[in-house]
Amino acid sequence: MRLRLALCLAAFLATASGCGMFGGGGEDPIEPPAELVEFEPRLEIDRVWSARVGGAADALRLALAPATDGTRIYAGAHDGQAAAFDAETGRRLWATRTQLPLAAGPGFGGGVLAFGTNDGDLITLDAETGEERWRLQVGGEVLASPAIGGDVVVLSTVDGRLRGYSVLDGRLRWTVEHAVPALTVRGNTAPVISGTTVVAGFDNGRLGAYEVATGETRWEAPLTAPAGRTELDRIVDISAGLAIVGNDVYAVGYNGRAVAVGLETGLLIWQQEMSSYAGLGAGFADVYVADDLSQVVALDRQSGTRRWTQPELRLRDISRPTFYRGTVVVGDLEGYLHWLDAQDGSFLARERVGSRRITSAPLVVGAMLYAQGEDGTLAAFTIAEEDS
């Protein structure tokens, strides 16, 4: 049986105790999430608007995250609702009920939205109206947002397949398949498209680049190799967000390392021993990793040198970091957003989106930042302008 692990795995590693396993004295030995530290805010954050997108998701660790075309924000909920909002005002422009258990997306491209589901469905909607274009069964649970490039929807599923479908009618164009280990971290890496290339990570620890139109392999490379005596030790899953900046690809795996590789060649630029199931984001000068203990680590983009570590969010199940106007922003398991100074990792501000976990990385559009919580709240924030 294939097992998939999430936050409890991080707690296991922090305490050398199994998830839900208790000591003989009846006390739970698992380390609890860190309490929020008090600090003097150095940034004023304005909550510009908030809206509801469907109902709560019952802590399913879904890959539902807002997407944008630059003027609209698109979002979906596990209860099947998808909606579009004006990015500046939050005015709802349309809402559609798909009657599907949405689990990932939306991906946006060429006026189309694409969602995946827990039941193995892929559905596309017209981004202008919300009307359904087509849906089909893909045969595997979808826990990574689809990507759209040109006339292809690229989809990663939990059965180790990366596939390209026609945006027009859903026809299967190509398939890339990798073996799936017996034990993996719950989730998959969302494919990222740059030009005519799509880059994706797999549960077996391999990173690959493929031609978007045909699926032809441009390169594949192991992010790390399985090692250790137990299945737990041998997890090398690339299960979270990667980033492409210019001609460089940045990725991180579980029980593995963070790396920079050339987009065109797949050749290693640098590596840093590190483990993560949340992933990383990139800024102007650094790469920001949420490690497997929910510490935020800044690595120099050019060399991979560790610049700073912020340990005060330990085991708070933080999201993949987002670089935003000189800050690094992460969400946590209680629905808080944390703004960190990109120079040293110190806390700048904190705001709460809703009452439940923020699983996916916040989205930046211009001067605004958007985040979606598992309670169905979608909120927009900006850094307040100082009075002159």
C-alpha positions as CSV (number, residue, x, y, z in Angstrom):
1,M,0.0,0.0,0.0
2,R,1.3,3.4,-0.8
3,L,1.5,5.7,2.2
4,R,1.5,9.4,2.0
5,L,2.7,11.6,4.8
6,A,2.5,15.3,5.7
7,L,3.0,17.4,8.9
8,C,3.2,14.4,11.2
9,L,6.3,13.2,9.3
10,A,8.1,16.4,10.2
11,A,7.1,15.9,13.8
12,F,8.4,12.4,13.6
13,L,11.8,13.6,12.4
14,A,11.9,16.3,15.1
15,T,11.2,13.8,18.0
16,A,12.2,10.4,16.7
17,S,8.6,9.3,17.4
18,G,6.0,8.0,15.1
19,C,2.9,10.0,14.1
20,G,0.2,9.4,16.7
21,M,2.5,7.1,18.7
22,F,2.5,7.8,22.4
23,G,4.9,6.9,25.3
24,G,4.1,4.5,28.1
25,G,3.3,7.4,30.5
26,G,0.3,8.5,28.3
27,E,2.0,11.7,27.3
28,D,2.4,12.7,23.6
29,P,6.1,13.0,22.8
30,I,5.6,14.7,19.5
31,E,6.9,18.2,19.6
32,P,4.1,20.8,19.2
33,P,4.3,23.7,16.7
34,A,6.1,26.7,18.0
35,E,4.1,29.4,19.7
36,L,4.0,32.7,17.9
37,V,6.7,35.0,19.0
38,E,5.9,38.6,20.0
39,F,7.6,41.3,18.1
40,E,7.3,45.0,17.3
41,P,5.8,45.3,13.7
42,R,8.0,47.3,11.4
43,L,5.6,47.2,8.4
44,E,2.0,48.3,8.3
45,I,0.0,45.8,6.3
46,D,-3.4,46.8,4.8
47,R,-6.1,44.2,4.2
48,V,-7.5,45.5,1.0
49,W,-10.4,43.0,0.6
50,S,-11.4,39.5,1.4
51,A,-14.0,37.1,-0.1
52,R,-15.3,33.5,0.4
53,V,-14.5,30.8,-2.1
54,G,-16.7,27.8,-1.3
55,G,-16.5,26.0,2.1
56,A,-13.8,24.6,4.3
57,A,-11.4,21.9,3.1
58,D,-11.1,19.8,6.3
59,A,-7.3,20.0,6.4
60,L,-6.8,17.9,3.3
61,R,-3.6,19.6,2.3
62,L,-4.9,20.5,-1.1
63,A,-3.0,22.3,-3.8
64,L,-5.7,25.0,-4.3
65,A,-4.1,28.4,-4.8
66,P,-5.1,31.7,-6.4
67,A,-4.0,32.4,-10.0
68,T,-4.1,35.5,-12.0
69,D,-4.2,37.0,-15.5
70,G,-2.9,40.3,-14.1
71,T,-6.3,42.0,-13.6
72,R,-8.4,39.1,-12.1
73,I,-7.8,36.6,-9.3
74,Y,-9.1,33.1,-9.9
75,A,-9.7,30.5,-7.1
76,G,-11.4,27.3,-6.4
77,A,-12.6,25.3,-3.4
78,H,-12.8,21.6,-2.5
79,D,-16.6,21.7,-2.6
80,G,-16.4,22.4,-6.4
81,Q,-16.9,26.1,-6.5
82,A,-14.6,28.2,-8.8
83,A,-14.8,32.0,-8.9
84,A,-13.1,35.1,-10.4
85,F,-12.6,38.4,-8.6
86,D,-11.5,41.8,-9.6
87,A,-7.9,42.0,-8.4
88,E,-8.1,45.5,-7.0
89,T,-11.5,45.6,-5.5
90,G,-12.4,41.9,-4.8
91,R,-15.7,42.2,-6.6
92,R,-16.9,38.8,-7.6
93,L,-17.1,38.6,-11.4
94,W,-18.5,35.1,-11.8
95,A,-18.9,31.8,-9.8
96,T,-19.3,28.3,-11.1
97,R,-20.1,25.0,-9.4
98,T,-18.3,22.2,-11.0
99,Q,-19.8,19.4,-8.7
100,L,-16.2,18.0,-8.4
101,P,-13.9,17.7,-5.4
102,L,-11.4,20.3,-6.6
103,A,-7.9,19.6,-5.2
104,A,-5.4,21.5,-7.3
105,G,-5.3,24.7,-9.3
106,P,-6.3,26.7,-11.0
107,G,-3.6,26.8,-13.6
108,F,-4.1,29.8,-16.0
109,G,-3.1,30.3,-19.6
110,G,-4.5,31.6,-22.8
111,G,-7.9,32.5,-21.3
112,V,-8.3,29.0,-19.8
113,L,-8.4,27.8,-16.2
114,A,-7.5,24.2,-15.3
115,F,-8.3,22.3,-12.1
116,G,-7.5,18.8,-10.9
117,T,-9.5,16.7,-8.4
118,N,-9.1,14.1,-5.7
119,D,-11.0,11.7,-7.9
120,G,-8.7,12.0,-10.9
121,D,-10.6,14.5,-13.0
122,L,-9.1,17.3,-15.1
123,I,-11.5,20.2,-15.9
124,T,-11.1,23.4,-17.8
125,L,-13.1,26.6,-17.6
126,D,-13.3,29.7,-19.7
127,A,-11.5,32.3,-17.7
128,E,-13.8,35.1,-19.0
129,T,-17.1,33.5,-18.1
130,G,-16.5,30.5,-15.9
131,E,-18.2,28.2,-18.4
132,E,-17.0,24.7,-18.6
133,R,-15.0,23.8,-21.7
134,W,-14.4,20.1,-21.1
135,R,-13.6,17.5,-18.4
136,L,-12.0,14.1,-18.4
137,Q,-10.8,11.3,-16.2
138,V,-7.0,11.0,-16.0
139,G,-6.8,8.0,-13.7
140,G,-4.8,9.4,-10.8
141,E,-5.4,11.9,-7.9
142,V,-4.2,15.4,-8.7
143,L,-2.3,17.2,-5.9
144,A,-0.4,19.7,-8.0
145,S,-1.7,22.7,-10.0
146,P,-1.9,22.1,-13.7
147,A,0.2,24.4,-15.9
148,I,-0.8,25.8,-19.3
149,G,1.6,26.7,-22.1
150,G,0.7,27.4,-25.7
151,D,-2.1,24.9,-26.5
152,V,-1.2,22.3,-23.9
153,V,-2.4,21.6,-20.3
154,V,0.4,19.9,-18.4
155,L,-0.7,17.8,-15.5
156,S,1.1,15.8,-12.8
157,T,-0.7,13.0,-11.0
158,V,0.2,10.9,-7.9
159,D,0.8,7.8,-10.1
160,G,4.0,9.2,-11.3
161,R,2.8,10.5,-14.7
162,L,3.3,13.9,-16.3
163,R,1.0,14.4,-19.2
164,G,0.1,17.0,-21.8
165,Y,-3.4,17.5,-23.0
166,S,-4.8,19.7,-25.8
167,V,-6.3,22.9,-24.4
168,L,-8.9,22.8,-27.2
169,D,-10.5,19.4,-26.5
170,G,-8.6,17.5,-23.8
171,R,-7.0,15.1,-26.2
172,L,-3.9,13.4,-24.7
173,R,-0.8,14.6,-26.5
174,W,2.0,12.9,-24.6
175,T,3.0,11.1,-21.4
176,V,6.1,10.9,-19.2
177,E,6.1,8.2,-16.6
178,H,8.3,7.6,-13.5
179,A,8.2,4.8,-10.9
180,V,6.6,5.7,-7.6
181,P,8.3,4.6,-4.4
182,A,6.3,2.7,-1.7
183,L,6.6,5.7,0.7
184,T,6.2,9.3,-0.4
185,V,5.3,12.7,1.0
186,R,1.7,13.7,0.2
187,G,1.7,16.1,-2.7
188,N,3.3,16.6,-6.0
189,T,5.4,19.3,-7.6
190,A,3.4,21.6,-9.8
191,P,5.0,21.7,-13.3
192,V,6.5,25.0,-14.3
193,I,6.6,26.2,-17.9
194,S,9.3,28.5,-19.2
195,G,9.0,29.3,-22.9
196,T,8.7,25.9,-24.7
197,T,10.0,23.9,-21.8
198,V,8.2,22.4,-18.8
199,V,10.1,21.4,-15.7
200,A,8.7,18.9,-13.2
201,G,9.9,16.9,-10.1
202,F,8.9,13.4,-9.3
203,D,8.4,11.2,-6.2
204,N,11.5,9.2,-7.1
205,G,13.7,12.2,-6.6
206,R,14.3,13.0,-10.3
207,L,14.0,16.4,-11.9
208,G,13.2,16.7,-15.6
209,A,12.7,19.2,-18.4
210,Y,10.5,18.4,-21.4
211,E,9.2,19.9,-24.6
212,V,5.8,21.3,-23.8
213,A,4.3,20.5,-27.3
214,T,5.6,16.9,-27.5
215,G,6.8,15.7,-24.1
216,E,10.2,15.0,-25.6
217,T,12.8,14.8,-22.8
218,R,15.4,17.6,-22.8
219,W,17.1,16.3,-19.7
220,E,16.5,14.4,-16.5
221,A,18.7,14.3,-13.4
222,P,18.4,12.9,-9.9
223,L,18.0,15.6,-7.3
224,T,19.3,13.0,-4.8
225,A,19.6,9.3,-4.5
226,P,17.7,7.1,-2.0
227,A,19.9,6.2,1.0
228,G,19.3,4.5,4.4
229,R,18.0,1.2,5.7
230,T,14.3,2.0,6.0
231,E,11.6,3.1,3.6
232,L,11.3,6.3,5.7
233,D,15.0,7.0,5.4
234,R,14.9,6.4,1.6
235,I,12.2,9.0,0.8
236,V,13.6,11.4,-1.8
237,D,10.4,12.9,-2.9
238,I,10.3,16.2,-4.9
239,S,6.8,17.0,-3.7
240,A,6.7,20.8,-3.6
241,G,7.2,24.0,-5.5
242,L,10.2,24.7,-7.7
243,A,11.2,28.0,-9.3
244,I,12.6,29.1,-12.6
245,V,14.4,32.5,-12.9
246,G,16.0,33.3,-16.2
247,N,18.0,30.2,-17.3
248,D,18.2,28.7,-13.9
249,V,15.9,26.1,-12.2
250,Y,15.8,25.9,-8.4
251,A,14.3,22.9,-6.7
252,V,14.4,21.1,-3.3
253,G,13.5,17.5,-2.3
254,Y,12.7,15.7,0.9
255,N,15.7,13.9,2.6
256,G,17.8,15.5,-0.2
257,R,19.2,18.8,-1.2
258,A,18.4,22.2,-2.7
259,V,19.9,22.7,-6.1
260,A,20.3,25.1,-9.0
261,V,20.6,23.6,-12.4
262,G,20.7,25.1,-15.9
263,L,17.3,25.2,-17.6
264,E,18.8,24.4,-21.0
265,T,21.3,21.7,-19.9
266,G,20.2,20.3,-16.6
267,L,23.8,20.7,-15.4
268,L,24.3,21.3,-11.7
269,I,25.2,24.9,-10.7
270,W,25.2,24.4,-6.9
271,Q,23.8,22.2,-4.3
272,Q,23.0,22.5,-0.6
273,E,22.1,19.7,1.8
274,M,18.5,20.4,2.8
275,S,15.1,18.7,3.2
276,S,11.7,20.2,2.4
277,Y,8.2,19.1,1.6
278,A,6.9,22.7,1.2
279,G,9.3,23.9,-1.5
280,L,11.0,27.2,-2.3
281,G,10.5,30.6,-3.8
282,A,13.0,32.9,-5.5
283,G,13.7,36.6,-5.1
284,F,16.2,39.0,-6.8
285,A,19.3,37.8,-4.9
286,D,18.2,34.7,-2.9
287,V,16.3,31.5,-2.9
288,Y,14.0,31.0,0.1
289,V,13.3,27.4,1.3
290,A,10.7,26.2,3.8
291,D,12.6,23.3,5.3
292,D,11.1,20.1,6.7
293,L,10.9,21.6,10.2
294,S,9.2,24.8,8.9
295,Q,12.3,26.9,9.3
296,V,12.8,29.5,6.5
297,V,16.3,29.4,5.0
298,A,17.7,32.0,2.6
299,L,20.3,30.7,0.1
300,D,22.3,32.9,-2.2
301,R,21.0,32.4,-5.8
302,Q,24.4,32.4,-7.4
303,S,26.3,30.1,-5.0
304,G,23.8,28.4,-2.8
305,T,25.5,29.8,0.3
306,R,23.3,29.9,3.3
307,R,22.6,33.5,4.2
308,W,20.2,33.3,7.2
309,T,17.7,31.0,8.9
310,Q,14.5,31.9,10.7
311,P,13.7,29.1,13.2
312,E,10.8,30.7,15.1
313,L,8.1,29.1,12.9
314,R,9.3,25.6,13.7
315,L,6.7,22.9,12.9
316,R,4.1,25.5,12.0
317,D,3.6,23.7,8.7
318,I,4.5,26.8,6.7
319,S,3.8,27.3,3.0
320,R,6.3,27.7,0.2
321,P,7.8,31.2,0.6
322,T,6.9,34.1,-1.7
323,F,9.2,37.1,-2.3
324,Y,7.2,40.3,-2.1
325,R,8.5,43.9,-2.2
326,G,11.7,43.2,-0.2
327,T,10.0,40.8,2.1
328,V,9.5,37.0,2.3
329,V,6.0,35.9,3.1
330,V,4.8,32.5,4.3
331,G,1.5,31.2,5.6
332,D,1.1,28.7,8.5
333,L,-1.2,26.1,9.9
334,E,-3.4,28.6,11.9
335,G,-4.1,30.9,8.9
336,Y,-1.4,33.5,9.7
337,L,0.8,35.2,7.1
338,H,4.3,36.2,8.3
339,W,6.3,38.9,6.6
340,L,10.1,38.4,7.1
341,D,12.9,40.8,6.2
342,A,14.5,39.4,3.0
343,Q,17.9,40.7,4.3
344,D,18.1,38.9,7.6
345,G,14.8,36.9,8.1
346,S,13.6,39.0,11.1
347,F,9.8,39.4,11.6
348,L,8.3,42.5,10.0
349,A,4.5,41.9,10.3
350,R,1.9,39.3,10.8
351,E,-1.8,39.1,9.6
352,R,-4.4,36.4,9.7
353,V,-6.2,35.4,6.6
354,G,-8.7,33.0,8.2
355,S,-9.0,30.3,10.8
356,R,-7.4,27.4,9.0
357,R,-4.1,26.5,7.3
358,I,-2.6,28.4,4.4
359,T,-1.2,25.5,2.3
360,S,-0.1,27.2,-0.9
361,A,2.3,30.0,-1.5
362,P,0.9,33.5,-1.5
363,L,0.5,35.1,-4.9
364,V,2.0,38.5,-5.9
365,V,0.3,40.8,-8.5
366,G,1.9,44.2,-8.7
367,A,1.8,45.8,-5.3
368,M,-0.7,43.3,-3.9
369,L,-0.4,40.0,-2.3
370,Y,-3.1,37.3,-2.2
371,A,-3.5,34.3,0.0
372,Q,-6.1,31.5,0.3
373,G,-6.9,29.6,3.5
374,E,-8.4,26.1,3.8
375,D,-11.5,27.7,5.5
376,G,-12.4,29.2,2.1
377,T,-11.1,32.7,2.7
378,L,-9.3,34.6,-0.1
379,A,-7.7,37.8,1.0
380,A,-5.7,40.6,-0.6
381,F,-3.0,42.6,1.3
382,T,-0.6,45.4,0.5
383,I,2.1,47.2,2.3
384,A,0.7,50.5,3.5
385,E,2.4,53.6,2.0
386,E,4.0,55.9,4.6
387,D,2.6,59.4,4.9
388,S,4.9,62.0,3.4
